[in-house]
Structures are given as C-alpha cells and as structure tokens.
Amino acid sequence: MTDGRDLADGPTEKCGVVGVSLDGRAAARPLYYALYALQHRGQESAGIVTHDGFQQHSHVEMGLVGDAFDEGDLDQLNGPTGIGHVRYPTAGSVDNSCAQPFSVSFKSGSLGMSHNGNLVNADEIRDELAGLGHAFTSDGDTEVIAHDLARNLLEEDLVRAVKHTMKRIHGSYSLTIMHDDTVLGVRDPEGNRPLCIGKLDDGYILASESAAIDVLDGELVRDVRPGELVILQPDGGGFDAYQLFERENTAHCFFEHVYFARPDSEIDGNLVYEVRRELGRRIWEESGVESDVVMPVPDSGRAFASGYAEAAQEEGADVEFAEGLMKNRYVGRTFIMPTQDARERAVRLKLNPIRDVVEGRSVTVIDDSIVRGTTSNQLVQLLRDVGAEEVHVRIGAPAIVAPCYMGIDMATREELIAADRSTEDIREEIGADSLAYLSIDAVAGALGQSRADLCLGCVTGEYPYDIDGEATDRDVERPVIGGEPEDERTAPADD
C-alpha cells in the first residue's frame, strides 16, 4: 500500500522510452524534456542517443534525468533524430552496463535501442548468439534484442529484420530504435507495454505515454498497435506503419491504468485519470462502507478516492472527501533503509496524518494495491494513533497473488501477502476494521475491455507468455498475418 515509487510496499516502475524525428531542429532537448515527463517510470538511469546523418552521439548516465545531463551534454548530442530512455531495472544489473539506450555498431551501420518490458526467453537467445560469436557487455535483455536485430540487418531490409527479431523474442516490449538516422517504434504482439505516436510542429514522436507528447506541445495521433512497427520518416515528414503480427487477444497491462502511468496520460484510448475515478466508483458499488471521511493514500490513490466519494454521495451517503494524509516528497526510498526500525520511521516521515481530519472519526482509506503489506500495517496504525475510531481499507485492484514476469519489479511469491492468505487474514494482519479489493471484472469493465484482452498474471497466476514453471492462459504460438494499416503497407512474407 502507498506510493510504491518511494515506499517498500508497492510495485516499482518499468521504464520509459521515447524517439523523435524532426525537420532540421536538434532532437536532444525535446528528448530531454520528454524524458522528464516520463521520469516516474524509472529513476536509476537516463540516456539519449542522437544521429546527425553521419554519426551517432550518445550520453547515458546513472541517476535522474536532471542529474544525468547538463547543457554541455545536450549541445554535443547533434542531429534531428534520436531516442531516449529512463530505466528502472527489472532484468539486468543496476549499473552503467545496463543503462540505456543501448548502442551497437556493426557492419551495416549503427543501432541504438530503448526497451520497456521484459523478455522471458532472453537467456536462450543470448546463449545462441554467443555461440555464433556475439560478445555481450551486459546481462540485460535489451542487448539481446539489439544483437539479434543487428544480425538480421546484415542480410535483410529494415522491416524484414525487425519482423524476424520479433518472431524470436517472447515477452513484453515496447521499443524505440534508431538505425543510423532512422527512428522506429515496435510494440509486442500482445500490446503488454504502452507506446504511442504524437505529432509535433516540426516532426513526430514515439513515447511510452502521451504526457511526453503534451510536454512538447504535441498532439496525440494514436497508440502503436500491438505487433506493429512504426517508422518515422526523415525530416519529420510523417510515419509508415507495418502490422507485422496480429493476435486474437491482447495482453494489456492493467496496472498501467491502476498505478504506473501518469493520470494525465492517455493509454489505449483511455485517459488514466478517468479510469481511476471509474475504478473508485466501482469500489463503492462492490464494497462501499459507511464512514465519516474517505481519503486517498497520496499520490496514487487520489483519483480512486475522488470517484469513490462521488459515487457514495450520489447514493446519499454522508461521507466527506478529504486529504487526510500529507506526503513529504523529500524522503528517500524506504526500501534502501538499513534496518526495519529505520524503514518504519521513514514511513512516518513520508506520510503524516492530519489529526483534525482523522481524530474521532471513521475513516476509509483508498489506495491502488497492497503488495507486501508491511506499509499498510504501519499506515493503519498511524491513523489509529491520531484518533481514528475505525479504519477501513479499500483497494482499486484485485489482490496480487503472483509475481510479474513482464517487467514490473513487484515482489517474490514468498513476499506477496495475498499469495497464501485470504482477505480476512490480510485484514487482520494490517489491523484494519475491514478490507476489500476490487474485482477483476470491475477492472476490465472500467477499461472497456474483456478479461481476455488484459494481462492478469499477477492477480490470477496465469500468464500470457510461456514461463517455466508457471501456468499460461493462452497458446504462445503467434500467427503471422500481414495487415494493412493506414498507409496500406503490408508485412513482408516469411522467407
């Protein structure tokens, strides 16, 4: 519970990717601003790779975007095309070797790659490529994709090379790639990771979230479709789209809407803020409880609590919506605190109850998830310490019962409080007067999608990909279908 970006009891982000092709203007600063807009998706490293038509320029550093670049760095990143990345490590080491974009030079040119997601067969492909003479400098799966694509580019055109790499890699991925001075975007056939296209005054942009387009005063064109390759034309003149793979069902990550994405982003046709408000309304419909005040756990629970309170008030419930918890944004992450006592103290430093809102009242606290349960216990106790008569906890997602293998650093199965406990057991563990999770059907309904089109592995234990030792909810064999997107281009036939 609470904002997992900073506290121990929450999932941690994946990554953010971006790519731009502009009409003559240097790409470095637009990429820099876009990465700032995606900073919530990763805080371990940041990088930009550009191309000036003759050579590739790269700057990748550990740390936040603002710390990784200065004016001199941006001035040296020449060229009107480029890609960028912010990283939270879910596969690979936490060091410069796995920071992105990953760059490789080969016989047919240069390649830069930014990856959001996680492959489930990276080791198998790495071993095969290593046996063919490829030398790897990291243990991350992005380098595996880059080497495989570089090998294909030695023998095939760009579209065929990308298609053949996509046939080999299994898992979740949204990629922004730069082949020499050409920028392209790829989304996995299940659409697990988000990627969208935006139009700027002098070019086009690919980004994990539309918030990155907004910060550049651009216009969202559409989402990259699952299994689609998008190639930005030189000088920002437009884009070509190729539907390389198509599946009967998608596997969109519902946690993007529940937790990861910025509320002001639009993903797969849904504004995240409105989805969260609708999820809050559905919490009331399924498990509303009479209380004096409903409050969010900042920041992720705010839209949920707003929708919950609105739905309750429409049905005549005498409940007040209030900000009863104040967040201190200048406290470091509690999961790097050296002792349990320090971690517990950091929770109080991070979130402080407002006594006048809580004292002598029954309180409903709304958040996006409970993962390990440790912070939830501490937060309930904080509210009791300042005089709450009752503390009811409502969660805007189903109970997390299994790990994520798709690029979310959630927890091991042993650490998940709901993996082997009932809701009543968890309620007792965290000390709440009542506890309820939102149902899977409610989440699907709020997103306007069927359960079959969502990745629900973390809440069902059944995954859309073939993972050793885990159940799969569908056949992983992917049919190859040449589609006809807007530009009437079709996928190349298999050789």
Phi and psi in degrees as a GROMACS rama.xvg file:
@    title "Ramachandran Plot"
@    xaxis  label "Phi"
@    yaxis  label "Psi"
@TYPE xy
76.6606  174.943  THR-2
-70.089  105.028  ASP-3
-65.0197  -11.1703  GLY-4
-66.8196  -20.4076  ARG-5
-129.992  -18.0282  ASP-6
-115.928  163.409  LEU-7
-69.1796  -31.2855  ALA-8
-96.7929  63.6158  ASP-9
-165.739  158.012  GLY-10
-68.9053  154.221  PRO-11
-111.317  157.742  THR-12
-64.4703  170.184  GLU-13
-94.9658  -112.811  LYS-14
-145.326  168.328  CYS-15
-124.938  136.331  GLY-16
-125.168  153.981  VAL-17
-153.896  152.254  VAL-18
-152.008  142.896  GLY-19
-136.849  150.041  VAL-20
-133.392  117.817  SER-21
-118.916  162.22  LEU-22
-90.0611  77.2244  ASP-23
90.0395  -28.1492  GLY-24
-74.4072  144.612  ARG-25
-62.1618  136.772  ALA-26
-84.7663  -16.911  ALA-27
-58.9793  -48.4955  ALA-28
-70.5252  -42.6435  ARG-29
-57.5865  -38.9676  PRO-30
-63.6354  -42.1867  LEU-31
-59.8806  -46.9496  TYR-32
-66.2042  -38.943  TYR-33
-63.9715  -39.2977  ALA-34
-64.9088  -35.7897  LEU-35
-58.5276  -41.2286  TYR-36
-68.0807  -20.8287  ALA-37
-104.494  10.1377  LEU-38
-58.5377  -29.4693  GLN-39
-63.2192  -18.676  HIS-40
-86.2697  -8.98027  ARG-41
-178.664  134.262  GLY-42
-125.519  7.46224  GLN-43
-85.727  -36.1639  GLU-44
-153.602  162.083  SER-45
-146.319  145.539  ALA-46
-157.897  156.623  GLY-47
-137.505  137.947  ILE-48
-125.651  130.354  VAL-49
-125.163  169.265  THR-50
-140.859  132.115  HIS-51
-101.24  12.9039  ASP-52
96.9463  -16.2398  GLY-53
-121.964  -40.7646  PHE-54
-149.129  162.979  GLN-55
-93.0765  142.842  GLN-56
-124.045  137.536  HIS-57
-137.652  140.173  SER-58
-142.999  114.923  HIS-59
-133.912  129.7  VAL-60
-141.008  156.217  GLU-61
-73.8986  151.74  MET-62
106.914  -176.712  GLY-63
-71.4403  162.097  LEU-64
-56.4987  -45.4765  VAL-65
-65.2748  -24.7058  GLY-66
-90.9263  -23.7998  ASP-67
-80.6073  -21.6892  ALA-68
-128.76  145.551  PHE-69
-127.157  -179.997  ASP-70
-58.1122  -40.1954  GLU-71
-63.9405  -38.1762  GLY-72
-62.4225  -45.4078  ASP-73
-66.8599  -36.6876  LEU-74
-63.8857  -28.3687  ASP-75
-86.5731  -9.88496  GLN-76
-89.6487  80.2143  LEU-77
-82.1175  155.538  ASN-78
113.876  152.19  GLY-79
-88.1176  -0.255846  PRO-80
-125.19  149.261  THR-81
-178.176  169.015  GLY-82
-133.263  159.124  ILE-83
-143.301  167.984  GLY-84
-156.627  139.444  HIS-85
-120.627  139.307  VAL-86
-124.52  135.813  ARG-87
-118.941  120.562  TYR-88
-72.9698  124.133  PRO-89
-118.866  -15.4436  THR-90
-146.722  128.988  ALA-91
102.981  168.351  GLY-92
-73.819  161.571  SER-93
-97.2661  77.2965  VAL-94
-161.816  179.44  ASP-95
-61.3278  -26.5576  ASN-96
-64.3721  -26.5469  SER-97
-107.104  1.3028  CYS-98
-67.3485  150.969  ALA-99
-128.44  166.193  GLN-100
-64.6672  145.652  PRO-101
-86.7201  134.636  PHE-102
-118.748  142.506  SER-103
-146.742  137.378  VAL-104
-106.743  139.439  SER-105
-146.347  -178.416  PHE-106
-58.0565  -33.863  LYS-107
-95.2312  6.54446  SER-108
138.871  -152.725  GLY-109
-118.105  154.426  SER-110
-139.889  131.232  LEU-111
-122.349  143.77  GLY-112
-144.542  133.772  MET-113
-118.583  134.993  SER-114
-131.209  129.285  HIS-115
-116.645  116.036  ASN-116
141.211  -160.13  GLY-117
-158.037  127.029  ASN-118
-85.5464  147.509  LEU-119
-101.594  -6.62547  VAL-120
-125.722  27.9278  ASN-121
-63.0335  -41.319  ALA-122
-62.7409  -41.1757  ASP-123
-61.1613  -45.9873  GLU-124
-69.9495  -38.6817  ILE-125
-59.6672  -45.6722  ARG-126
-60.8171  -40.6458  ASP-127
-65.4788  -45.3519  GLU-128
-67.7287  -37.7913  LEU-129
-61.3674  -37.5067  ALA-130
-67.1956  -19.9399  GLY-131
-93.7202  3.4435  LEU-132
105.307  2.38054  GLY-133
-76.2676  132.114  HIS-134
-100.904  125.441  ALA-135
-102.436  141.373  PHE-136
-108.064  -3.30354  THR-137
-143.84  171.261  SER-138
-106.309  16.7227  ASP-139
-86.7879  156.689  GLY-140
-79.1389  -17.179  ASP-141
-62.6462  -40.7928  THR-142
-63.9767  -33.0765  GLU-143
-62.2084  -46.2726  VAL-144
-62.4955  -44.011  ILE-145
-62.0093  -44.9738  ALA-146
-65.8003  -40.7676  HIS-147
-64.6567  -42.608  ASP-148
-66.1364  -41.8135  LEU-149
-59.6366  -40.6463  ALA-150
-63.2773  -42.7116  ARG-151
-66.6317  -34.1014  ASN-152
-68.071  -17.6228  LEU-153
-68.8791  -22.3  LEU-154
-122.975  -12.7907  GLU-155
-134.926  164.166  GLU-156
-72.3157  171.17  ASP-157
-59.2423  -46.503  LEU-158
-65.7626  -45.631  VAL-159
-64.9483  -39.2748  ARG-160
-62.3076  -44.5042  ALA-161
-63.1808  -41.7886  VAL-162
-61.977  -42.2896  LYS-163
-70.7583  -33.0733  HIS-164
-66.7444  -41.5406  THR-165
-63.0579  -31.6715  MET-166
-66.7788  -28.0269  LYS-167
-89.0362  -32.6839  ARG-168
-91.0012  136.066  ILE-169
-119.99  136.584  HIS-170
136.512  -162.753  GLY-171
-101.252  136.825  SER-172
-164.231  135.721  TYR-173
-121.626  128.935  SER-174
-123.14  138.613  LEU-175
-112.72  129.584  THR-176
-127.863  143.851  ILE-177
-123.119  113.469  MET-178
-103.381  108.068  HIS-179
53.6498  -118.225  ASP-180
-105.509  17.9394  ASP-181
-102.021  128.48  THR-182
-103.744  133.493  VAL-183
-138.505  159.282  LEU-184
-127.49  144.639  GLY-185
-135.607  135.833  VAL-186
-121.417  137.366  ARG-187
-63.2546  153.951  ASP-188
-59.3995  -21.7093  PRO-189
-90.8316  -7.29714  GLU-190
65.7286  30.0567  GLY-191
-65.744  -41.307  ASN-192
-102.083  143.725  ARG-193
-79.5434  152.431  PRO-194
-162.18  134.854  LEU-195
-136.062  165.128  CYS-196
-113.985  135.891  ILE-197
-130.678  152.117  GLY-198
-106.186  127.597  LYS-199
-104.298  171.939  LEU-200
-59.0954  -33.6063  ASP-201
-128.134  28.5256  ASP-202
166.199  -160.385  GLY-203
-132.667  156.869  TYR-204
-135.584  144.287  ILE-205
-113.115  136.47  LEU-206
-155.11  154.918  ALA-207
-61.9182  -35.8038  SER-208
-137.976  151.582  GLU-209
-67.9542  -17.5516  SER-210
-59.4299  -31.6122  ALA-211
-69.4851  -29.3252  ALA-212
-73.2821  -41.7072  ILE-213
-59.4583  -41.3764  ASP-214
-65.2494  -19.4117  VAL-215
-101.586  15.475  LEU-216
58.0661  33.9367  ASP-217
-95.0446  -179.413  GLY-218
-122.302  128.727  GLU-219
-67.3667  125.069  LEU-220
-88.7398  -56.8013  VAL-221
-175.86  172.485  ARG-222
-78.1723  147.363  ASP-223
-67.8527  131.956  VAL-224
-76.492  149.924  ARG-225
-54.9781  133.086  PRO-226
77.2885  13.348  GLY-227
-104.014  144.443  GLU-228
-108.095  128.967  LEU-229
-119.436  126.245  VAL-230
-114.324  118.613  ILE-231
-76.3394  130.452  LEU-232
-71.9688  150.539  GLN-233
-58.8443  150.837  PRO-234
61.2456  23.5081  ASP-235
67.5319  25.917  GLY-236
-80.9289  -9.35152  GLY-237
152.311  -156.597  GLY-238
-152.146  151.932  PHE-239
-110.233  141.411  ASP-240
-124.76  137.435  ALA-241
-130.334  118.127  TYR-242
-83.5375  96.8093  GLN-243
-84.8704  -33.6289  LEU-244
-139.047  150.263  PHE-245
-144.62  136.626  GLU-246
-121.41  154.991  ARG-247
-64.9728  -38.2581  GLU-248
-124.993  151.009  ASN-249
-94.5643  -178.062  THR-250
-143.743  56.2323  ALA-251
-61.1857  138.484  HIS-252
-77.6021  110.901  CYS-253
-67.5919  -20.9883  PHE-254
-69.5138  -18.3347  PHE-255
-57.4474  -43.8202  GLU-256
-79.4318  -34.5468  HIS-257
-71.8948  -36.4296  VAL-258
-141.697  -52.0223  TYR-259
-72.7951  -48.1064  PHE-260
-70.5352  154.11  ALA-261
-65.4425  143.276  ARG-262
-60.3426  -25.8696  PRO-263
-87.9902  4.77043  ASP-264
-89.6435  150.5  SER-265
-110.48  125.039  GLU-266
-129.184  126.22  ILE-267
51.0595  42.6847  ASP-268
83.1626  3.17924  GLY-269
-120.539  129.821  ASN-270
-72.8967  122.441  LEU-271
-58.024  -41.6599  VAL-272
-58.7739  -45.0952  TYR-273
-69.3753  -33.6387  GLU-274
-61.9254  -44.6249  VAL-275
-66.46  -36.84  ARG-276
-64.1858  -40.9416  ARG-277
-66.0091  -38.0397  GLU-278
-60.9022  -39.7629  LEU-279
-62.4239  -41.2364  GLY-280
-61.873  -39.0259  ARG-281
-72.7597  -27.7719  ARG-282
-61.2401  -44.7784  ILE-283
-61.5977  -44.3582  TRP-284
-60.7251  -38.6383  GLU-285
-86.7299  -35.8675  GLU-286
-149.408  32.2083  SER-287
-59.4347  143.726  GLY-288
-132.093  138.032  VAL-289
-67.6425  126.003  GLU-290
-153.519  167.216  SER-291
-76.0062  -35.2306  ASP-292
-144.812  142.17  VAL-293
-115.009  132.265  VAL-294
-137.274  147.042  MET-295
-88.7357  155.8  PRO-296
-86.9396  115.193  VAL-297
-72.0607  149.62  PRO-298
-97.2324  -17.9141  ASP-299
-67.1087  -24.0813  SER-300
-87.4986  -1.9825  GLY-301
-63.5137  -50.145  ARG-302
-66.5621  -37.3645  ALA-303
-57.1531  -50.4565  PHE-304
-63.9625  -35.8307  ALA-305
-62.9224  -46.7734  SER-306
-65.9137  -39.2161  GLY-307
-61.0309  -48.8241  TYR-308
-64.1914  -40.4922  ALA-309
-61.9955  -45.4242  GLU-310
-64.2863  -38.9497  ALA-311
-64.7046  -44.2877  ALA-312
-66.4948  -35.0502  GLN-313
-63.9065  -27.1641  GLU-314
-93.4473  9.71726  GLU-315
89.5833  7.53298  GLY-316
-71.382  136.77  ALA-317
-90.1899  75.4341  ASP-318
-126.067  139.856  VAL-319
-101.758  136.94  GLU-320
-90.8329  125.623  PHE-321
-146.581  151.244  ALA-322
-87.4862  92.6469  GLU-323
-95.1455  -2.32444  GLY-324
-129.253  127.356  LEU-325
-104.83  135.91  MET-326
-103.167  127.803  LYS-327
-91.8215  113.402  ASN-328
-83.7665  2.77528  ARG-329
-111.516  23.8815  TYR-330
-106.37  135.233  VAL-331
-69.979  174.579  GLY-332
-67.1344  133.176  ARG-333
-74.7496  -19.2973  THR-334
-76.3516  -5.10294  PHE-335
-103.361  4.05951  ILE-336
-67.8911  139.415  MET-337
-74.4265  -24.6001  PRO-338
-131.941  159.795  THR-339
-62.1115  -38.433  GLN-340
-61.4424  -41.4705  ASP-341
-65.4036  -39.545  ALA-342
-65.031  -41.7134  ARG-343
-65.859  -38.4463  GLU-344
-65.1418  -37.2702  ARG-345
-66.0318  -30.219  ALA-346
-61.8799  -42.6101  VAL-347
-69.0818  -35.1036  ARG-348
-65.2003  -35.0338  LEU-349
-78.7917  -45.0643  LYS-350
-125.64  121.57  LEU-351
-121.463  125.055  ASN-352
-70.1768  148.111  PRO-353
-91.3094  109.808  ILE-354
-57.9351  -42.0959  ARG-355
-65.4645  -25.8759  ASP-356
-79.1714  -31.0651  VAL-357
-100.956  -39.7358  VAL-358
-59.8631  128.45  GLU-359
74.5251  13.9194  GLY-360
-126.614  157.127  ARG-361
-87.2981  135.837  SER-362
-125.198  136.267  VAL-363
-110.759  121.048  THR-364
-104.696  130.918  VAL-365
-121.858  132.206  ILE-366
-143.556  177.103  ASP-367
-83.4552  -33.5378  ASP-368
-162.873  162.041  SER-369
-124.578  125.316  ILE-370
-107.273  -74.963  VAL-371
-88.2523  -29.2405  ARG-372
94.8184  -13.3298  GLY-373
-65.208  -46.6523  THR-374
-68.7976  -33.8121  THR-375
-60.0216  -43.9472  SER-376
-59.2167  -46.1401  ASN-377
-66.0944  -38.1625  GLN-378
-69.01  -42.6181  LEU-379
-58.873  -41.8292  VAL-380
-65.9375  -37.4559  GLN-381
-59.0275  -43.4927  LEU-382
-66.7142  -37.3703  LEU-383
-67.5575  -36.8784  ARG-384
-62.6366  -28.8143  ASP-385
-99.2039  15.1488  VAL-386
104.776  11.7965  GLY-387
-64.4988  130.249  ALA-388
-77.5761  -36.8683  GLU-389
-139.314  147.032  GLU-390
-130.045  111.916  VAL-391
-106.739  134.668  HIS-392
-113.794  128.86  VAL-393
-126.14  136.699  ARG-394
-118.833  132.577  ILE-395
-84.0404  24.4957  GLY-396
-153.391  161.018  ALA-397
-66.5665  164.506  PRO-398
-64.7637  135.709  ALA-399
-85.6635  114.49  ILE-400
-114.675  -6.01271  VAL-401
-148.204  156.802  ALA-402
-68.5931  163.588  PRO-403
-101.611  132.026  CYS-404
-109.068  9.68286  TYR-405
-104.306  10.1138  MET-406
116.89  11.1943  GLY-407
-109.366  126.327  ILE-408
-83.2804  87.2615  ASP-409
-95.9877  -55.3719  MET-410
164.404  165.146  ALA-411
-79.0243  162.661  THR-412
-58.4828  -37.5087  ARG-413
-66.0178  -27.5684  GLU-414
-85.7275  -17.1117  GLU-415
-74.7916  119.968  LEU-416
-65.2013  -29.0459  ILE-417
-91.5646  -0.3498  ALA-418
-62.7417  -36.1104  ALA-419
-137.222  24.9634  ASP-420
-129.167  149.089  ARG-421
-79.9237  167.068  SER-422
-59.2979  -38.9547  THR-423
-65.2543  -39.3548  GLU-424
-61.6586  -41.8962  ASP-425
-68.7729  -40.9496  ILE-426
-55.8564  -45.6727  ARG-427
-65.9514  -38.8916  GLU-428
-62.134  -42.1122  GLU-429
-88.7696  -8.42469  ILE-430
81.7808  19.375  GLY-431
-85.2341  156.955  ALA-432
-74.1183  -30.6252  ASP-433
-154.474  156.798  SER-434
-145.547  135.536  LEU-435
-146.999  140.504  ALA-436
-102.299  158.867  TYR-437
-80.1623  146.746  LEU-438
-79.0148  159.655  SER-439
-62.9023  -41.0605  ILE-440
-62.4643  -35.9172  ASP-441
-66.6397  -40.2886  ALA-442
-63.1258  -47.7518  VAL-443
-60.4126  -41.3937  ALA-444
-63.8876  -40.6819  GLY-445
-64.9704  -30.9846  ALA-446
-86.3897  -8.38003  LEU-447
68.2828  29.9789  GLY-448
-129.44  162.373  GLN-449
-85.0543  159.994  SER-450
-58.3686  -32.2269  ARG-451
-67.7131  -16.324  ALA-452
-101.958  9.13097  ASP-453
-117.694  145.927  LEU-454
-82.161  116.757  CYS-455
-120.279  20.4441  LEU-456
-54.6409  -40.8484  GLY-457
-72.9352  -17.6865  CYS-458
-112.876  -3.71007  VAL-459
-126.027  -22.5556  THR-460
80.2576  5.90212  GLY-461
-114.053  130.312  GLU-462
-114.244  152.901  TYR-463
-80.2386  -1.10596  PRO-464
-126.084  156.031  TYR-465
-80.0252  106.751  ASP-466
-118.789  131.55  ILE-467
-53.4177  125.056  ASP-468
81.1326  2.55098  GLY-469
-121.321  154.016  GLU-470
-74.3821  151.773  ALA-471
-120.572  143.781  THR-472
-97.9952  6.62792  ASP-473
-163.824  162.56  ARG-474
-70.1338  130.48  ASP-475
-82.323  -9.64495  VAL-476
-65.8348  125.493  GLU-477
-106.32  119.733  ARG-478
-67.465  143.744  PRO-479
-99.2199  115.947  VAL-480
-129.241  126.728  ILE-481
-82.0608  110.887  GLY-482
-90.5605  177.189  GLY-483
-129.753  87.3653  GLU-484
-73.2356  -167.407  PRO-485
-58.6927  -32.8669  GLU-486
-88.2978  7.68521  ASP-487
63.6262  21.286  GLU-488
-87.0709  147.914  ARG-489
-119.311  158.517  THR-490
-68.2303  143.618  ALA-491
-66.5414  146.869  PRO-492
-70.6627  152.11  ALA-493
-66.4595  142.274  ASP-494
